[in-house]
Amino acid sequence: MMKAIDIINESKQEFSKKKIIIIANTGKEYELLIQEKLNETTVAEIVADLIDRSNFCKQREMDFNIVQNIYLLLIKYFTDIKFTKSKSFEKEYSEDLQLINALIDLGLFEQIIRNFNEESLEKVIQLFETYAKQMNVIIQNQVEKEVIVDDIESI
C-alpha cells in the first residue's frame, strides 16, 4: 500500500542538498549546500519570479538578460546562498545582479553550475519553455480581460 509519508520521504531524498566547497580565483574557499537535482515545483516558482522580473524591467524600460536571470534564480532557489532581501524590488533586483556578476567575476558561478545534475538542467530548460508559454497565455488573457473591463466601464 502506498503511503503519503513514503512519497514525501522519497521526494526529500531525491531532491536533497549536498555540501560542496567552491574556491574563488582569490583563493578564498566557500562552503555551500546545493540541490543537484532540480524539482519541477520549484522550477515553476522560478518561472513566475522570472516573469515578474521581466515585467519589472519592461515597465522601467530596463535591459533584461533572461539567461543571467535564469542562472541567478537557479542559484537563489537551489543553493543556500543568502540573498539580500529588500522592501524595494528595484533595490533587491539590482543587488541580485551585483551578486551574479560577483560570482562570475570570482570564478564561483561556473563551479556552482557544474554541480547541478546535467539531466536536470536540460529538463529545466524544457520546463522554462513550457511554463513561459503557459504563463504568457495567462498574462495575455488577463490583459485582454482588463481591456474589456476598461471598455465596458467607459461606456
Residue pairs with C-beta under 8 A, 6 or more apart in sequence:
11 39
14 37
14 39
15 35
15 37
15 38
15 39
16 35
17 33
17 34
17 35
17 80
18 33
18 34
18 36
19 31
19 32
19 33
20 31
20 32
20 33
20 34
20 111
20 112
20 115
21 29
21 30
21 31
22 29
22 30
22 32
22 108
22 111
22 112
23 29
23 30
23 107
23 111
24 30
24 106
24 107
24 108
25 106
25 107
26 106
30 108
32 79
32 80
32 81
32 112
33 79
33 80
34 78
34 79
34 80
34 112
34 115
34 116
35 78
35 79
36 115
36 116
36 117
36 120
37 117
37 120
38 74
38 78
38 116
38 117
38 120
38 121
38 123
38 124
40 123
40 127
42 77
42 78
43 124
43 127
43 128
43 131
44 127
44 131
45 77
46 70
46 73
46 74
46 77
46 128
47 127
47 128
47 131
47 132
47 135
48 135
49 73
50 66
50 69
50 70
50 73
50 128
50 132
51 132
51 135
51 139
53 64
53 69
53 93
54 64
54 66
54 69
56 62
56 89
56 90
56 93
57 63
57 64
58 64
60 90
68 97
68 100
70 128
71 100
71 109
71 113
72 96
72 97
72 99
72 100
74 113
74 116
74 124
75 81
75 100
75 103
75 109
75 112
76 83
76 96
78 116
79 112
81 99
83 92
83 95
83 96
83 99
84 92
84 95
84 96
84 99
85 92
86 92
86 95
100 109
103 109
103 112
104 110
113 121
